[in-house]
Amino acid sequence: MNPTALIAEDEPLLAQALQAELARQWPQLEVAAVAANGPAALAQALALRPSLCFLDIRMPGQSGLEVAQALAEEWPDEAGPLPLLVFVTAYDQYALQAFDAAAADYLLKPVEPQRLARCCERLRHLLAATARPQVAEQALEQLRALLAGTAAPSRAPLRFIQASVGNSVRLVPVEEVLYFEAADKYVRVVTADREYLIRTALRELLPQLDAEVFWQVHRGAVVRASAIDGVHRDDAGKLRLSFRGGHPGTLNVSRLYAPRFKSM
């Protein structure tokens, strides 16, 4: 079967130019879909299961990195290895060094034919590799590195969470928090004895937390490491966390962050 690709780009002219240049340089590659925003890219990638995804970094709804993170967590096990990911970006050369150091491939807008030719050659080699699961694991490692780079910590970690309780504001010490979990437009702040809702998005909260104290275990969940009582593996190999003190809640660990617990 010929390889297939998804292009996620919110600028129609750039999407058309990339598709045309791919057709010229790689005639065997079938572009299965072109998505104009992040949610559409994620939905089409999960439905069509392409071999490759060209993801614009800045898109409406979800960024390319957020789409990649969601793909890594929602990709069905029976679908085989994750698609190979190529990030398309308008970042300047200094920002691109971070992508290069993480060994993730990228294309700079506007895409130059010579650079695309090198990218295509690399992708053809990776698709032909006999150790494709290893390639997929390398892609996950690269994605983890990129996501960690986008969540640079603030100078001083957050010490209190300001949560509304009726007509009052409660200052919740961060050391009392078991975990933070995204819930629609809110974040659940879960302590041993109660829960709060705050309007701060999880992606905005994450850089304010001490990464040595709070571990991301899913794109929608961040856990205080010292609160974890155990890590349990089900029959399908998926991991769930339980908490100290008999707290009844549990949390899933996504495949993207499962290597943190690989010794268990």
Secondary structure, 3 states (H helix, E strand, C coil): CCCEEEEECCCHHHHHHHHHHHHHHCCCCEEEEEECCHHHHHHHHHHHCCCEEEEECCCCCCCHHHHHHHHHHHCCHHHCCCCEEEEEECCCHHHHHHHHHCCCCEEECCCCHHHHHHHHHHHHHHHHCCCHHHHHHHHHHHHHHHHHHHCCCCCCCCCEEEEEECCEEEEEEHHHEEEEEEECCEEEEEECCCEEEECCCHHHHHHHCCCCCEEEEECCEEEEHHHEEEEEECCCCCEEEEEHHHCCCEEEECCCCHHHHCCC
